[in-house]
Amino acid sequence: MRLVVLGGGLSGMAAAHELMDKAEITILEKESYLGGLAGSFEMDGQFLPIFYHHIFPHDKHTLKYLSEFGMRDTISWKRVKVGIVADDKVWDFAQPHELLRFAYLSPLGRLRYGWFGLRTLFTLNAASLDASLDAKTWLLRAAGKEITEKIFVPLYAENKFNIPLDKISAKQFAMRLVNKEVLGKFGYPSVGLHHFVSEFERHLQKKVDIKKRAVVKQIDLEKKEVTVGSEVVKYDALINTIAVPEFLSIAKKLPTPLVKRYQKVKYCPAVEVAFATRHHLTNHYWLNLFRQRFGLLFQHSNLHDAYPFKFHWALRYGGSENDLHLSDEQIFNEYIGNLKKTIPIGEILWYRVFRTKYAEPIFTSDYVKIMPHNRSGLAGLYNAGTATVFPRIRNMDASIQSGERAAQFIASDFDIS
Ligand SMILES: Cc1cc2nc3c(=O)[nH]c(=O)nc-3n(C[C@H](O)[C@H](O)[C@H](O)COP(=O)(O)OP(=O)(O)OC[C@H]3O[C@@H](n4cnc5c(N)ncnc54)[C@H](O)[C@@H]3O)c2cc1C
């Protein structure tokens, strides 16, 4: 059985891992490295994650692989500080006692927020929410007007997806809250994310043909052929892990109902300045900036302080479409110029600007009707990756799980279990 995996991110790697003893596998990856969004860049002899990445104790698929590659014991788990920058002030915002001082909300709003938090933690069953319920309707009911408008609109509708809250799925939103992200422990392997991806690749190399710098230009879904440069690769099964709009642009003879459905899948981009300073900027790992030039500041060194410098990301998701086209210098000047107004940052040792058009699929309230399934419905075509994980939050763990799931469908369909 010949399997082509389109994309060498974590979902594609996990799919290949699952089937490496059972099929003849080729991974086609357009970049010079595997890992996709979880890839790294080199600076001053250090490999640093391109985008902020942390793991949680419930990320069991990621942890399984970290164990397999002997890295599980290298994870340091830490409770981190999470905050909000609003009204030109930095507010601590995660632990219950911090809520009491959170004058950004009225006293009644703080009480209501505390009550909402307790109910979310102890009684909310996110999985039972109707997939078509929108986040605004649910939040107005569960948290009230002040909290919805002052916290969740800027946090999620503006900073994350840049679409109104009433277009976002409540179920996916609630899953995020129920995961207790901001209250629990955050983890990072001390050997680095790059080491994880490298070990994963080394393991796959034993049996999988990994082609890098292999930009797939066309897929003929009837002939079951993929064109890479002048080469044509034939397959019995194909797992697509690349962003849905990119897939649509290269897939030929995809049945019209699938084209129509996949055309509705939209993504939010991300643009960021990754930069280093001599000192920590604040003691927060994760700061959400409301109504600023960018929305997120992650201080990696407050989670993993292992470099001769302090390393941070200033990142914008929602609304960064135009920033995709600005020069690195302009992005740096605007994002960091904005940051300096609220937080003193001292000397910047170096910076790099990164962009992705496809940071995350937008899980709208109709997503359940449009999402690509692991088994696409077309013979030989399977999907994995972030677009297939709804209602889970898109993260490494969900991508890995989706790759495994697509592989399991193939094993069953081709009788190679
Ligand atoms: C800003 C940001 C922060 C994140 N933070 C976290 C976090 O803290 N914790 C966490 O667990 N997860 C985090 N994630 C999510 C995590 O990175 C992703 O869920 C996961 O890496 C996605 O893997 P994937 O295989 O689904 O997709 P991708 O990584 O996108 O893989 C797709 C691959 O396909 C390749 N490709 C595309 N087009 C072609 C083509 N035509 N031919 C050949 N190859 C092609 C791409 O180069 C890429 O390597 C974050 C993501 C982003 C963007």
The ligand as a MOL file (V3000), in Angstrom:
LIG
                    3D

  0  0  0     0  0            999 V3000
M  V30 BEGIN CTAB
M  V30 COUNTS 53 58 0 0 0
M  V30 BEGIN ATOM
M  V30 1 C 1.1180 31.0840 16.8420 0
M  V30 2 C 0.8860 29.6380 17.1950 0
M  V30 3 C 1.0200 29.2360 18.5170 0
M  V30 4 C 0.7900 27.9240 18.8710 0
M  V30 5 N 0.9450 27.5500 20.1800 0
M  V30 6 C 0.7730 26.2630 20.5250 0
M  V30 7 C 0.9980 25.8310 21.8610 0
M  V30 8 O 1.3520 26.6270 22.7230 0
M  V30 9 N 0.8080 24.5180 22.1490 0
M  V30 10 C 0.4280 23.6120 21.2160 0
M  V30 11 O 0.2990 22.4180 21.5480 0
M  V30 12 N 0.1800 23.9920 19.9520 0
M  V30 13 C 0.3440 25.2820 19.5840 0
M  V30 14 N 0.1300 25.6760 18.3000 0
M  V30 15 C -0.5050 24.7310 17.3650 0
M  V30 16 C 0.4390 23.7190 16.7520 0
M  V30 17 O 1.6030 24.3450 16.2710 0
M  V30 18 C -0.3200 23.0670 15.6120 0
M  V30 19 O -1.5230 22.5200 16.0590 0
M  V30 20 C 0.4580 21.9380 14.9490 0
M  V30 21 O 1.8410 22.1760 14.8860 0
M  V30 22 C -0.1060 21.8070 13.5430 0
M  V30 23 O 0.3990 20.6660 12.9130 0
M  V30 24 P -0.2700 20.2140 11.5540 0
M  V30 25 O 0.4930 19.0560 11.0510 0
M  V30 26 O -1.7210 20.0390 11.7610 0
M  V30 27 O -0.1260 21.4550 10.5510 0
M  V30 28 P 1.1580 22.2340 10.0190 0
M  V30 29 O 2.1610 22.3440 11.0940 0
M  V30 30 O 0.6390 23.4680 9.3890 0
M  V30 31 O 1.7470 21.2580 8.8960 0
M  V30 32 C 1.4120 21.3370 7.5330 0
M  V30 33 C 2.6930 21.1650 6.7360 0
M  V30 34 O 2.3630 21.1740 5.3340 0
M  V30 35 C 3.3960 21.8290 4.6420 0
M  V30 36 N 2.8630 22.2580 3.3300 0
M  V30 37 C 1.9670 23.2410 3.0740 0
M  V30 38 N 1.7200 23.3280 1.7340 0
M  V30 39 C 2.4660 22.3650 1.1490 0
M  V30 40 C 2.6410 21.9470 -0.2070 0
M  V30 41 N 1.9830 22.5130 -1.2350 0
M  V30 42 N 3.5100 20.9170 -0.4680 0
M  V30 43 C 4.1820 20.3080 0.5400 0
M  V30 44 N 4.0420 20.6780 1.8570 0
M  V30 45 C 3.1900 21.6890 2.1400 0
M  V30 46 C 3.7460 22.9810 5.5720 0
M  V30 47 O 5.0210 23.5180 5.2790 0
M  V30 48 C 3.6790 22.3040 6.9450 0
M  V30 49 O 4.9230 21.7750 7.3320 0
M  V30 50 C 0.3920 26.9780 17.8950 0
M  V30 51 C 0.2760 27.3790 16.5670 0
M  V30 52 C 0.5140 28.7040 16.2070 0
M  V30 53 C 0.3900 29.1320 14.7740 0
M  V30 END ATOM
M  V30 BEGIN BOND
M  V30 1 1 1 2
M  V30 2 1 2 3
M  V30 3 2 2 52
M  V30 4 2 3 4
M  V30 5 1 4 5
M  V30 6 1 4 50
M  V30 7 2 5 6
M  V30 8 1 6 7
M  V30 9 1 6 13
M  V30 10 2 7 8
M  V30 11 1 7 9
M  V30 12 1 9 10
M  V30 13 2 10 11
M  V30 14 1 10 12
M  V30 15 2 12 13
M  V30 16 1 13 14
M  V30 17 1 14 15
M  V30 18 1 14 50
M  V30 19 1 15 16
M  V30 20 1 16 17
M  V30 21 1 16 18
M  V30 22 1 18 19
M  V30 23 1 18 20
M  V30 24 1 20 21
M  V30 25 1 20 22
M  V30 26 1 22 23
M  V30 27 1 23 24
M  V30 28 2 24 25
M  V30 29 1 24 26
M  V30 30 1 24 27
M  V30 31 1 27 28
M  V30 32 2 28 29
M  V30 33 1 28 30
M  V30 34 1 28 31
M  V30 35 1 31 32
M  V30 36 1 32 33
M  V30 37 1 33 34
M  V30 38 1 33 48
M  V30 39 1 34 35
M  V30 40 1 35 36
M  V30 41 1 35 46
M  V30 42 1 36 37
M  V30 43 1 36 45
M  V30 44 2 37 38
M  V30 45 1 38 39
M  V30 46 1 39 40
M  V30 47 2 39 45
M  V30 48 1 40 41
M  V30 49 2 40 42
M  V30 50 1 42 43
M  V30 51 2 43 44
M  V30 52 1 44 45
M  V30 53 1 46 47
M  V30 54 1 46 48
M  V30 55 1 48 49
M  V30 56 2 50 51
M  V30 57 1 51 52
M  V30 58 1 52 53
M  V30 END BOND
M  V30 END CTAB
M  END
